[in-house]
Amino acid sequence: MLAAGSGVVRIGTVRNMHVPVSVQILEREPNDDSAGWDHIVEASLDVPSGRIAIAGCTDYFPDAARIDVAPGTYRVRVSYGGLDTLSEDGLEGDDRYRLQLWPAPPIAVRVVKQRPTSDVAGS
């Protein structure tokens, strides 16, 4: 549910509808609150420009929200919640997504908390 490449992190959701996403820019790694989330993954994001764009797959990229940060490499932790709340048709649900970013050395993509794939809608 996450893909990372040079200067980009793409996050998959369990619905292809508008979903709630929160973004937190932090000074350091946050405390572990994994018990409150279904699935958690981390990746690195290089931000040489000092601007992070937040956009959905159907958003018009020039209109995407922009967040100014100090240039550098960041860790991105994506927490997925409410994954088991989807309606049978997959259009409604209380799924939610949180992105936390803080300055950190580069890492390979890693799973912090794995949700069994059979529990995720559409899998």
C-alpha positions as a printed NumPy array, in Angstrom:
array([[  0.   ,   0.   ,   0.   ],
       [  3.041,   2.246,  -0.411],
       [  5.513,   2.891,  -3.21 ],
       [  8.557,   5.139,  -2.912],
       [ 10.931,   6.478,  -5.515],
       [ 13.192,   9.43 ,  -6.105],
       [ 11.428,  12.418,  -4.571],
       [  8.024,  10.75 ,  -4.315],
       [  6.023,   8.556,  -1.94 ],
       [  2.733,   7.151,  -3.231],
       [  0.177,   5.911,  -0.74 ],
       [ -2.547,   3.425,  -1.583],
       [ -5.948,   3.576,   0.077],
       [ -8.607,   0.89 ,   0.365],
       [-11.212,   3.09 ,  -1.378],
       [-10.864,   5.049,  -4.591],
       [-12.996,   7.844,  -3.156],
       [-12.021,  10.962,  -1.204],
       [-10.663,   9.783,   2.144],
       [ -9.547,  11.632,   5.266],
       [ -5.802,  12.263,   5.361],
       [ -3.896,  14.188,   8.017],
       [ -0.31 ,  15.364,   7.62 ],
       [  2.01 ,  16.132,  10.536],
       [  5.433,  17.715,  10.081],
       [  7.507,  16.847,  13.158],
       [ 10.956,  17.717,  14.48 ],
       [ 11.741,  14.119,  15.483],
       [ 10.405,  10.591,  15.304],
       [  6.99 ,  10.379,  16.99 ],
       [  6.154,   8.058,  19.848],
       [  4.847,   4.597,  19.   ],
       [  1.055,   4.601,  18.852],
       [  0.745,   1.573,  16.578],
       [ -1.933,  -0.041,  18.743],
       [ -4.445,   2.491,  17.391],
       [ -3.756,   1.685,  13.709],
       [ -4.333,  -1.272,  11.391],
       [ -1.232,  -0.982,   9.198],
       [  1.896,   1.214,   9.332],
       [  4.685,   1.642,   6.787],
       [  7.698,   3.946,   6.524],
       [  9.785,   5.254,   3.65 ],
       [ 12.228,   8.053,   2.937],
       [ 11.458,  11.184,   0.988],
       [ 14.167,  13.461,  -0.375],
       [ 12.945,  17.074,  -0.43 ],
       [ 15.717,  19.182,  -2.016],
       [ 13.286,  21.992,  -2.906],
       [ 11.908,  22.371,   0.613],
       [  8.338,  21.949,  -0.72 ],
       [  6.176,  18.867,  -0.331],
       [  3.098,  18.475,  -2.547],
       [  0.111,  16.514,  -1.258],
       [ -2.166,  15.27 ,  -4.036],
       [ -4.614,  12.484,  -4.713],
       [ -4.366,  10.383,  -7.855],
       [ -7.122,  12.366,  -9.606],
       [ -6.092,  15.809,  -8.321],
       [ -4.817,  18.457, -10.713],
       [ -1.17 ,  18.572,  -9.593],
       [ -0.621,  22.366, -10.051],
       [ -3.463,  22.902,  -7.55 ],
       [ -2.114,  20.399,  -4.992],
       [ -1.568,  21.574,  -1.426],
       [  2.064,  22.5  ,  -0.745],
       [  3.898,  22.34 ,   2.585],
       [  7.151,  24.218,   3.116],
       [  9.854,  22.353,   5.048],
       [ 13.613,  22.661,   5.426],
       [ 15.322,  20.977,   2.449],
       [ 16.651,  17.515,   3.263],
       [ 15.695,  13.879,   3.685],
       [ 12.584,  12.972,   5.644],
       [ 11.088,   9.804,   7.016],
       [  7.435,   9.336,   6.093],
       [  5.336,   7.133,   8.376],
       [  1.932,   6.26 ,   6.966],
       [ -0.634,   4.936,   9.43 ],
       [ -3.792,   3.304,   8.081],
       [ -6.897,   3.001,  10.247],
       [-10.462,   1.753,   9.919],
       [ -9.579,  -0.614,   7.09 ],
       [-12.291,  -3.075,   8.118],
       [-15.102,  -0.487,   7.946],
       [-15.692,  -0.545,   4.187],
       [-19.131,  -1.214,   2.791],
       [-19.582,  -4.301,   0.64 ],
       [-19.329,  -2.211,  -2.547],
       [-16.118,  -0.55 ,  -1.263],
       [-17.459,   2.996,  -1.677],
       [-18.258,   3.913,   1.924],
       [-16.238,   3.502,   5.092],
       [-14.479,   5.108,   8.025],
       [-10.954,   4.394,   6.787],
       [ -8.44 ,   7.119,   7.609],
       [ -4.804,   7.85 ,   6.867],
       [ -2.113,   9.767,   8.748],
       [  1.205,  10.905,   7.303],
       [  3.959,  11.882,   9.745],
       [  7.205,  13.365,   8.405],
       [ 10.411,  14.197,  10.265],
       [ 14.055,  14.721,   9.281],
       [ 15.892,  11.373,   9.206],
       [ 18.538,   9.504,   7.236],
       [ 17.358,   7.485,   4.216],
       [ 15.934,   3.975,   4.72 ],
       [ 14.436,   1.297,   2.517],
       [ 10.658,   0.999,   2.664],
       [  9.745,  -0.94 ,   5.796],
       [  6.589,  -2.299,   7.341],
       [  6.2  ,  -1.266,  10.974],
       [  2.891,  -3.045,  11.52 ],
       [  1.496,  -5.549,   9.034],
       [ -2.181,  -6.143,   8.626],
       [ -3.013,  -9.543,   7.156],
       [ -3.823,  -8.989,   3.474],
       [ -6.947, -11.123,   3.716],
       [ -8.415,  -8.503,   6.083],
       [ -8.021,  -5.583,   3.652],
       [-10.933,  -4.966,   1.292],
       [-10.123,  -5.625,  -2.316],
       [ -7.265,  -8.026,  -1.519]])
